């Protein structure tokens, strides 16, 4: 069953797309948290 997942290009495309979406979401969470802290000069 895992051989089917590893050899199917549709599964690779879906995993790549999901990984890209998760990476973008993580970047925006980091961006929001880093800019929402108090900036004391």
C-alpha positions in Angstrom: 0.0 0.0 0.0 2.9 2.4 0.8 4.4 1.6 -2.6 1.3 2.9 -4.3 1.6 6.2 -2.3 5.2 6.5 -3.2 4.8 5.8 -6.9 1.7 7.8 -7.6 2.4 11.3 -8.9 -1.1 12.5 -7.8 -0.2 11.8 -4.2 3.1 13.6 -4.5 1.4 16.6 -6.0 -1.2 16.6 -3.2 1.5 16.3 -0.5 3.6 19.0 -2.1 0.6 21.3 -2.3 -0.4 20.6 1.3 3.1 21.2 2.5 3.3 24.5 0.6 0.0 25.7 2.2 1.2 24.6 5.7 4.5 26.4 5.2 2.8 29.6 4.1 0.4 29.4 7.1 3.4 28.9 9.4 5.2 31.9 7.9 2.2 34.1 8.4 1.8 33.0 12.0 5.4 33.8 12.6 5.1 37.2 10.9 1.9 38.0 12.9 3.5 37.0 16.2 6.8 38.9 15.5 5.0 42.1 14.6 2.4 42.0 17.3 4.9 42.2 20.2 5.6 45.6 21.8 8.3 47.5 20.0 10.0 49.5 22.8 12.7 51.8 21.7 
